[in-house]
């Protein structure tokens, strides 16, 4: 679907038109080489499969600062003295970029969209003002909200956490923020609501009551779930795992930790997971591993599409260009039935050294093309059938006889002993790992 370019009072990305698909032979850096939104792959368009979203925070709020230096990019939309007016300009810049990239979705934290006020009521008023403006722009452009969330980690009050803070007054402030962010998400038709527990963990184990904090987190999420449903939110609640940084240990360390937590607090029917590639890296896992754990538990919700630097131990949030990662990710997504409410949100930021206006587009084009190629390669693997055939063959001993009886819970430990004595030493069966890897390489090299 082609969207009209949003035109505000000021054009912030001058000289750049709407990005078009030109094919793999194009040498135009401001054109898609693989992502053709209308191309049909297994019955759905690329746009429907990939459901791309641009993030508000890194793209429009960050100017390139890092722990060792200030911003290298001075955004025109951030100039001025009135915080609400600046937020309006930022929104115009955002919808201009959304429509020039022709993405269907965007994502935000409450504090990205609207400035924090001096009181809870003033913060709520500011957010409502910007929500009204966003509603108008969404209607004009048909760019919609993939998910909203609350930034309950930046303000100094959250230095010891939000829902897990040892001070109840801070927990209450977090509740006020989440309530307002849920209101905003529902009003804007958001398809998901995300909890990113930026400081929900501990720094020092021996001054923390971890049992109590985890119980508080479960209670807080239950209250948020109940409130969201009471105001008509029919979408998916998401938790985004992250192992560390800024805390020594996050309570939402990785996918399996979060899945266990949700089941313990009886939240598994309303919540799924939002997996970020860079967080998988920090947890010592691969991106595909985290996605597969979610799919196995029927809890794969959405993806923050980025990558980390394996030589750096922090969240570098680089744009995804690793085709192998993108293919493996899309293989898991497709085999799980595809995205329902979720999508691919570019929680990624320009490098500090990238300072040209066109870099905003080049970075997103690279990520979108990478996942388009990943989609095509993953679909080719599925249609080819050899990869799934190899996997099925490895487990065929459970498809009948005693193996099937074991899976059905019909055997005892003594039955296993008797079967082992009867069959003798098992035959060696090759895992064919190298063949699997070669099939993936062949699929990647054959897409265009």
N, C-alpha and C positions, 0 to 999 in steps of 0.2 A: 504494500500500500504506500502510495506517495503522498506525503504531507506538504501543505503549503508552508513556506518559510515564514516564521513569526517576525513581524515587524513592529518593534517598539518605537519609542521616541528617538532612540539612539541605536545605530548599528555598531555593535561592539566587535564583530569579526568581519571587518571590512575587506572586500576583495575576495571573499570566499563564498561561493555559491553552494547550493545543495549538492552533497556528495553523491555521485552516480556510480552505478556498476559499469565498468568498462572491460572486464574480463582479464584473464591472466596474462595476456600479451601487452597490456597497457603499461607504460612507464610513468604514468601520472601519479605522483605521490598523494594527490588529493582525489583519488578514485578507488572504488572497491575493485579488487582483483578476483575475489572468490565469493563475497557476500552479495547475492542477488536476492533481495527480499521476496520477490515473486516466484523464484524458482521452486518447483515442487519436488520434494524429496519424500518418497514413501507416503504419498497422500496428503502432505501438509507443506505449506510454503516454508522457506527458510525463516521468514519473520515469525511464523507461528511456532516453529520448532525452537528457535533460539531466544525469542522474547528479550531482546537486549534492553538494558536500562543504563542510564548515565547517573552516576552518583553526584549529589549536590556538594558534598563536603570537600573532597580533594579537588574537584574540578573548579569550583567557584569561590571557595573560602580559603584555600591554601595558596600561598604565593611562593612556595619553594623553600621555606625555612627548614632547618634541620637542627639537631642538638648543638651544632658547631657554628651556626650562622643564621642571619635573618633572611627575609624574603629576597628573592632575585627577580620576581615578577611583580610589578605594581599594577593591579587590575583596575581598569577605568571604572568598573561598576562598584568598586569599594571606596571611591572617593566621596568626601562630603562629611558633614558633621551630624546629620540627623539619622540615627540608626534605622528607623523605619523606612526613610527615603532610600537609604543605601540598600536595604533588603529588597525594595521594589526594583531598583536598578539591577540588582543581582538576579532577580527573578526574570527580568527581561533578557538579560544576557544568557541565562540558563535556557529559556525556551527558544531563543535564537539558535543556540548550539544544538539543542535537541532536534529541532526541525531541519537544520542544515545537515545533520547526520542522519535524519529520517529514522530515529529510534522510536519505538512505540511506548517506552516507559522511562520513568525516572524514580529515584529514591532520595529520601532526606531524613536527617535528624531534625527535631524541633528547632534547635538552636542554629541550624544551618539556614532554615527557612525564615526565621524571625528572631529579632534580638531579645535577649533576656531583659526583663524589667527589674525595677527596684523591689517589687513585691510579687507574690504569686499572681495576684489579680492583674497587675500590669503585664506580666509575661503572657498570661492567657489572652489578654486583649491584643497584644502585639501579634501573637500567633493567629488569632482569629482574623485580624486585618489581612495578613498575608494569605491565609486560607481562602478568603473571599477573592483575592486577586488571582490565586492559582486556579480556582474554579473557572474563572473567565478564560484564562489562557488555555486550560485543558480543553474547554469546549471549542475554542477557536482553532486549536491545532490537532486535536485527537491524540495528543500525547498524554498518557495516563499514569497514575501512581502505582508502581509495582508494590512498594511497601514504605511505611513510615516507621519511625522509631524515636525514642527520647534519648538525648545526650545526658545521661546521668553518670558522667565520669569526669568531665572537664572542670566543672566548678570546684573550687577548693573545699566546699562542704562535703564533697564525695571522696575526700582523700582516703577514707577508710571504707569505701564501698557505698553502695546505694541501698538495695534491699537487704544487704548483709551487714550494714553498718551497725556498730555496737550502740549507737545513739538513736533512739526511736524518733527523735525530732527530724533527723536526716532521712530516715525511712519514710516519714510522712511527706517530706519535700519530694522524694523520689516518686511517691504515689501521686502527688499532685501533677508532676510532670508527665508521668505515664498516662494519667487520666486525660490531660489536655492533648497529648500526642495521639491517643486513641480516638478522641473526638475528632481531631483533624484528619486522621487517616480515614475514618468512616465518612466524614463529610466530603472528602475528595475521592471517594470510591476506591480506596486502596485495597489491593487484593490480598495483602499480607500485612502482618505487624511483627516487627523483629525486636527481640531482646538481645542486645549486645552488652554482656556484663563486663564492661571495661575495667572495673575495679572490684568485681565480685570474687574475692579470693583473700588470701592473707599474705602479709609481708613477713611477720614473725609468728611462728606456730605457737610459741609458748606464752603469748599474751592474747591468744585468740581462742574463743569457744567455737570450734569449727562445727560441732554438732548443732549448736543453737543457730549459727549463721545459716547452715544449709536448710534447717527447718524454716527459718524466716524467709529464705529465698523461695521455697516451695509454697509457703503461705501467700507471699506477695504475688507470685505468678498465678496462683489460683484466684486471688482477688481480681487481678487484671483480666484473666480469662472470663470470669463471671461478669465483670463490668462491660467488657467488650461485647459479649453476647447480649447483654441487656439493652445496649444501644443499637443493636441491629448489625453488628459486625459478623458477616458470614464467611469471612476469609480464613486464612490459616495463620495461626500464631507460630512464629519461628524463633528458635534459639540458635545463636551463632557461636560454636565452640572456639575457644582460644586457650592455649596452654599457659601462657605467661605474658609478661610485658603489658601492663606495668607491674602486676603483682608477682610475687615469687611463685605462687601457685594459684591458678584460676580454678574455681569450682566447676567451670564448664570446659575442662581440659581438652577433651576430644570427643568425637562422635559417640563412642561407646559409653563414655562417662555420662554424657548428656542423656542418652537413651535410657540408661539405668536410672538416672535421676527422675526423668519424666515418668517412668513406670512406677517408681517408688511413691511418687506424689499423685498418681492417677491422672496424669495430664496427657497421656499418650494419644488420646482420641482427638485432642484439639491442637496439639503442637507437633510440628515437624522441625527439621533442622535446616539452617542456612549455612552451607559449607563454604568457607573461604580457602582458596588454594594456599595462600601464604601461611595461614594458621595451621594447616596440615603439615607444612614444612617444619614449623616451630615445634609441633608435637612429635616430630620424628617419624611422621607417616608420609605417604604419597597422597596427592590430591585424589587419585582414583580410589585409594583405600578408604578414605573418609566417606566418599560418596557411596561406595559399595556397602559399608557398614550401615549407612542410612537406608539404602535400598533394601537390604536384607531385613531390616526392622519395619519396613513400610513407612519410613519417616523421612524420605528425601523430599525436601520442600523447595529450596532455591539455592542459588550459587552466587557468591561474590567472586567474580572472575578477575583474578590477578595472578601474580607469582612472586615468590621470594628469591632472595639471593642466597645460595647455599653456603657462601663464604661469610655471610653476615648473620648474626644471631638475633636479629630483630625484624620487625614487620616493615619490609621495604616497599610493599604495595606497588610493584612494577606492573606494567601492562602485560597481559599474557601473549606471548609469541612462540611458546614451546608447542609445536604442532603435535608432538607425541602426547603431551599432557592433555591437550584439547581433544584429541581423538579418543583417548582413554576415558576422559570425563564424559564425552558425548555417548560413548559406547554404554557406559553405566546408565546414563539418563534414558537413552532409547530403549534399552532392555528393561528398564523400570516402567516403561509406558509413556515416557516423555514428561515434560513439565505439565503440571495442572495449573496451580496458581502462581508458581514460581517462574524464574527466568534467570538470565545472566546479567548481573549488575556489575559494572566496571568499578569496583572499589579499588581504584588504581590512580596513581598520580604521576604527573610529569616528573622527570628527573630535575633536580635543582639546576642543572646546566642547560635545560631546554627552556628557552625564553621567548621564542617566536610565537605569535598568535597561531600560525598554522600548525604548531606542534600539538595544540589541543586536538586537532582533527587527525593528524598523522598517527597519534597514539591510539585513538579510538578505532581508526580504520584498520590498523595492524591487529588489534584485538578482535575486531569483528571478522576480518578475513581469516584469522587463525581459527576461530571457532567454526566458521563456515567450512573450512577445509576439514576440521575435525569431525564435523557433522557428516560430510560426504564420505570420509574414510570409514567412520563408524558404521554408517548405513551400508557401505560396500561389504564390510566384514560380516554384518548380520545377513545380508542377502546372499553372500557367498556360502555361508553355512558351515564352512570347515572349522572355524574357531569354536563355535558352539558344539559342533560334533565331537571335537577333541575333548571338550570338557565333559560332555555327556558320557563319552566312552570311559572316562576315568572312574565314573561312579556307577557303571552298569551293574555291578555286583549287588547293588541295593535295589535294583528294579524288579527283582523277583526272588523266589526261594527264601532262604534264611536271612539274607540281607534285608529284604522287604519286611520280613517278620520282625527283625530288629528295629527298623525304623517305626514300625507300628506299635512297638512296646510289648510284643508278644513273647519275647525271649527273656530268660533269666541269665544271670552270670554263669550258672552251671551249664546252661545251654550253649553259651559261647565256648566254654571249656571243651564240651563234647564235640562241637563242630571243629574246633582247632585240632583236636586229636584225630578226627576223622579225615580232614583234608590234608594234613601234613604241612610242610613248608610252602607258604604262598609263592606263586610265581612273581618274578619281578616285572613290573609294568612301567614303561617309560612315561615320564611326565611331558615329554616333547616341548620343553620350554623354548628351545631355540626355534622350533618350527612356529610356535605361537608368535615369537618376536619377529620372525621373518614374514609371517602373514600380515602383521601390523605394518611393517615397513612397506611391503608390497602395496597394501591398501593406500597408504599415505602417498606413495610415489605415483599412483595411478589416477588420483583425483585432479580435476581441473574445473 
